[in-house]
Amino acid sequence: MTNWQAGFGGWRLVSGTWIGALGLIVAASGPVAAQDALTTSPPVPTERSTGAAKATEPLDADENPLDQDTGDLVAESYQPKGLDFGSFLLLPSVSLGETYNSNIYATPDDEKSDFLTTLGAKFDLRSRFAEHELNTMVEAEHIWFAQYDENDVTNFRGSTNGRYDISRDTQVKLGIRGALDHEERGSSDAAQGEKPTPTNTLGALLAGETHLGAYTIGVEAGATRYGFGNVSTSLGPDIDNESRNRTEYTGAVRGAYEFVPGYAAILSGTANKRAYDSDETFGENRNSAGYSVETGIGVDISKVLRGDFLAGYFEQDYESGALDDPSGPMIKAVFNWTPTKLTLVVPAIERSVVDSTLAGASGMVRTSYSLLVRHEYARNVVLRGYAGYFHDDYPGIDENSDTFLVNGQATYAFMPELDLTGMVGYTTKESSIKSLPYDQVVTTLTLSLRF
């Protein structure tokens, strides 16, 4: 699941109807991901000091699993130098992408295909302090549809994250993020209006971590505001998405004990409160509070294998007696295996509960299995592949969905300032809910210019 990642550098939100494609240009994700509770998993390393392949977090079925700035994947010698501002380095970039989507509305029948053109710009300001850290990112994109131009959207995103080093073993981190975005058509909660549902998000997270010999203790607290705009329909009245507006509060504590070098016992707990503006969201009071407790083993074996295997229990209690309170066993396992310095393999399994506004359903219990493989074919050529299977249960309505997706991507860097990425992806969703199944093929070609 996507969430506030290590160092607060990895937040993403949904963007229009370009699942599995245009995320090659700027960061994006699905609306369900935006509803996830705070994670306490350790950071998945984005790169290793030996120059091994870079990693990514496991993603859910509404996200682009290969989503990452394309140029960040190639070797250091093909990275742009940036603009020097003393203690800061500015990395601007612009991108132009062309995409074919076989089913832009993600519908089970009467499929509509179209070509999309995306122009994106990003400014990434990174600190170069001897201690501490302060980074800021802003990005914007506009998406044009060749035929169904009522789907044209403009999105803006920004984030600032900082780290204050109290000592070598103790750090405090603060992250702030915001976005004006649009909801993915293929999401289970998407209101199928004439235009994509506009969304706005504002969140903050405060975290701290300290190392005491073989012990590590971390705490986090955050709040995120989610807003949804109304959309018109061809049948008459607007869809009242504003009743979905809510604020989510999260907290977590995590402890680890390294009983032998490279192996640690882990115990963590999370809590959340989800407060909706309206007492009735599509006829239901969806205010709730929940928690999860998990324990397991963390592994960090040299530069070859790193990750967690955790199991536990979750529960989400709704104020409305008409909604079931989902609960049950949970699992979270993510490993980064680097068999060679040029190849990375990331298997992941997760079971958790997220919010849903489907009528009668009290959330969504998702079990996901995924595998990402990245290989540095040459210093300027990177290949990536991803496969994922996601099973969703909707407590209260006895319905379920199954989603399978596979994507392949190749990035070729002509020089540090210019790279080209091609991708092809296929998604299929089966569901007992008649409006949710769909098949979708997406291909894209993106040219990125970085400074």
N, C-alpha and C positions, 0 to 999 in steps of 0.2 A: 504494500500500500504506500501511496505517496503521502508525504507529511513533511513537517519541519525536519530537515535532515541535519546531519552533523555540521556545526558551524553556521547553520541557518542559511546556507547557500542554495538549498535545493527546493524551493517552493514552485509549484506549477498549478495552473488552473486550466479549465476547459476552453476550447476555442472553436466555435462554429460547427461546421460539418466536415471537418478534415481529419477525422480520427485516422491514426496510422500513417499520416502523410506529411502534413505541413509542419509538424513538430520538428522536422529537420531544419526549419528556418529559425523558429524561436521556441522557447520552452512552453509546453502546454500539457494539460491532463484532463481527466474526466471529472464530472461533478460529484460522483460518488466518492472519489478520492478526497475531495474537499470536505467530506463529512466525516472522515475517519477520526477516531480518537487519537490522542497523543501517543506516539510510540516511545518505547524505552530501549529499543534495540541499539547496540553500539553502532558507531558510524561505519558504514561500508566504505573502505578506502577508495578514493577516486584515482589514486595512482600510488605506485610504490617507489621508494627511493632508488631502486635498482633499475628503474626504467621499464618495469613490467607493464603489461597491458592494464588499461584503466577499467574501473568497474562502474556499475550503476546499481541503484536500488531496484528490487523487484517491483513490478507495477501491476495495476489491476486491469480488468477487462475493458474499462472505458478510457484507457490511456494509450498513448503511442509508446510501445515498449522500446523503441529505438530512439527515443527523444533525448537529444543532447546536441549542443552546438557542434556541428560537423567537424569544424577545424580543430576542436579540442581533442580529437581522437588521434591525430597523427603525431609523429615523433617530435621531440623538442626542437630539432633543427628546422622543422617546418612550421613552428609557431611564430606568429608575428611579434615584433619587438615592442609594439605599443608606443604611446606617447609619454615621455618622461615629464612628470610634474613633481620632482623632488622626492618626497616621501610616498608619493602615489604614482601608480601606473594606470593610464587610461587606455582601454582596449575597445575602440569603436568598431562596428561592423555593419554591413548592409547585405541583404540577401534577396534574391529573386528566384521564385520557384514556380514550376508549372506542374499541375496535378490532374490526373484523371480519376474520378470516383464513380464507380458503377452504380451506387445506390446512395445518393446524397441525403435522402431523408431517412435512411435505415428502416425501410418499411418491408413487411413480409410479402407484399405483392405490389403491382403497378410501380415498379422501380423506375426512378428517374436518374439518369447519368448526366454528368457535366464535367467540363474542364474548369479548373480553378487557377487563378494567378495570384500569388502572394508576394507582396513587397514588405520586407521587415527591416527594422533598424534597432541596434542595441548599443548601449554604452555601459561598459563595465569598468568601474573605478576600484582598483585594488591597492591596499596599503602595502608598504614595504618597510614596516617598523622592525627594529631588532626584537622588540617585545610587543605584545598586544596585536590587535588586528582590527581593521575597520574597512568594510567593503560596501559599495553601493552599486546597484544595477537598475537601469531603466530600459524598457524596450517597448516598441510599438509595431503593429502590423496592420495591413489592410488586405482583405481577401476579396477578390472579384470573381463572380461566377459568370461564365460565358453566356449561359442561357437563362438560368433561374436566378436573376440578379436580385430578387427580393431577399436572398440569403447573404448578400454582401455585408461584411462586418468589419469594424475597426476595433482593435483591442489594445489596451495599455496595461503594463505591469511594472511594478517596481519593488525593490526590497533594499533594506539596509541591515547589515549584521555586524556585530562587533564582539571581540573577545578581550577581556582584561585579565592579564596574568598576575594574580596576587602573589604567587610564587611559582617555582618550577612545577610543583605538584598540585596547584590549585588554580582553577580558572573560573571566571564568570562570563556568561555569554548572553547577549541580548539581540533579538531579531525582530524586525518590523517589516511587514509586507502589505501590499495593496494591489488591487487589480480592478479594471473595468473590462469585463470579458463576456463570453456567450456560452450557453450550455450546449453540450454535445447532443446531437439528435439521437444517437444510439443509446443514450443513458436510459436506465429503467424509469427514472423520474422525469425525463424530459417531457415538457408540455408541447405537443405537436401543433404549434401555432403557425401562422403564415410566415413568420420570421423566427430566427433562433431567439431563445429567451435570453435577454441581457442579464448579466450577473455582476455584482460588485462584492468585493471581499476586502476586509481590513483586519489584520491580526497582529498580535505581539506575543513573544515568548521570552521568558527569562529562565536561565538555567545555570547550574553550577556543578562543578565536579572536583573532587579532591582524591588524591592517592595517599594512602597511609600504609606504607610498606606493601604487603601483599593484598591489602584491601583497597577497593575503589568504591566511592559513594557518589551518586549523582542525583540531583533533584531538578524538576522542571515545573513551571507553571505558565499557563498561557490562556489567551482568550482570542476568539476569532468571530467576527461579525460577517454573516452571509446575507446578501440581499438579492432578490429576484424581481425582474420587471414583468409587468403584464404584457401579454401578446394577443393580437387580434386573430380571429379565425374567419374562415369563409362562410361559416354557418350562422354568424350573428354576434353574440356577446363575447367580450374579451375573456381570456383565461386569467383568473385572479392568482397570479404567482406570488404576489406580495404577502399572501398568507403563509408562505414558506419562509419568510424572513425570520432569522433567529440569531442568537448568540450562543456560542459553545465555549464552556470553560473546562480546562483540562489541567490535570496535575499528575505527576509521576515521581516515583522514587525508585532507585535501582542500586543494588549492592552486589559486589563481586568479590570473591576470595580466590586468589591464585594458589591452589593447593600444591601444584607442581608447575614448573616452568612451561608455559604454553597452554595450560589448562586451568580454567576458573569455574567455580560454582557460582551461579547467578540466581538472585531472587529479586523480583521487581513487582511493583504494583502500580496501577493507574486508576484514576477516577475522572469522571466527566459529568457535566451538567449541561443539558441542552434546553435552552429557554426560547420558545417561539413568541413572536410579538402578538400573534393572534391565539385566542383560546381554542379556535377551530381552524385546522388546516385541512381543507377538503373534507370537512365534516368531523374531524377528530381533534382532540386535545393531545398534541404530540410532545408536550413537555416531559422530560425524563431525566433520570440520573442513573449512572452505571459505574461499574468497576471491573477490573480484571486483575488476577494474581497469576504469576507465572514463575517457574523455576526451571533450571536446566544447566547446560554446560556451554561455556564459551571456549573457543579454540583459537589460538594464534601461534601457529607453528612456523617459525622462521618467516620466509617470504613466500611460502607455498600454499598454506591453507589458513583461512581466517573466517570466523563467523560464529553463529549461535545456534543452538538447538534448545528451544524452550517449550514447555507445555504447562497448561494451567486451566483456569476456569474464568468465565466471564458471565456477567448478568447486567441487564438493562431494565430498569423499572420505570413504567409509564404512569403518569398521574391518572390517565383515563382508565377506568375499569373495563372499558370496551376493547382495549388493546392488550394482546398477550405480552407477557414479559419474557423476552428471549433470554435463554441462559444455556450453559453447557460447556463442554470441554473446548479448549482452544489450543492451538499450536502455532509456533512461529519458528521457522528454521530458514536461515539464509547463510550460504557459504560462498566465499570467493576462493576458488581453486585456480592456482596459476601453475599449470604443469610445465610451462616454459616461460621465458621472459616475454615472449611474443603472443602468448595465448592465455585467455582468461575464460573460465567456466563458472557461471553463477546459477546454481540450482536454488530454488526457494519453494517453501510450503507455508501457507498461513491460513488460519481460520479465525474470523473475528466478526463482530456485529457492527454495522453502520446504519445511519438513518435512511429511511425511505418514506416517501409521501404517497405511495400507492394506497388507494382506498382500502381500509380494513387491515392493512399490513402494519405490524409494529416493528419497523426496521427491516433489515436484510442481513441474514447470516451468510457470509461468503467464505467458501473454501477455495483456495487458489493454489495451483501448481504451475511453476514456470521454469524455464531454462534459457539462459542467455549465453551465447558463445561469441567471443570477440577474438580476432586473429589479425596481427600486424603482418600482412603479406609482404610489405616492403615499408621502408621508412615513411613513404608518402602514400601508401595504400593500406586502408584498414577495411576489413570485412566484419560484418556483424550479423548474427541471426538470432531470432527469438521465437519461442513457442510457449503458449500459455493456455491452460484450461481452467475455467472458473465455474464453480457451481454455486448458485444463489438460492437460498430458501427464504420465503417470506412468511414468517410466523403470523398466524391469525387468519390467513386466507388459504393455507394449504396449497400454495403454488410454488413453482421453482423455475429456474432458468439455467441453461448450460451454454457457455460461450467458449469457443476455441478460436485462437488466432495464431497466425504465423507470419513473420516478417523477415525480409532479408535486405541488407543495405551494404553498399560499397561507397567508400569515400576516396577520392583521388585528389591530392594536393599538387597543383602545378608549381606552386611556390608558397612561401609563408603567408603571402597576402591573398591568395586565391585558391579555392578548392571547389570541387564538383562532387555532388552526392546523388546517387540514384537509389531508389528503394521501391520494392514491390511488397504488398501485404494483402492477406486474405483474412476476413473475419466471418464467422458464422455463429449465429445465436439461435438456440432452440428454447422454447418456453411454453408452458401451459397457459400463459397469459397471451391472448390472441394478438395483441398489438406489438409484442416485443420481438418475435423472431425476425431475423433478417440475414441476408448474405451480402457481403461487400468486398469488392476488389479495389485496391487503391495502388496507383503507381505515381511516382513523383521524381522530378529532376530539379535539383537546387544548385544554384551558383552563389557562392558566398565570397564577399570581398571584406578582408579584415586588415586592420592597420596596426 
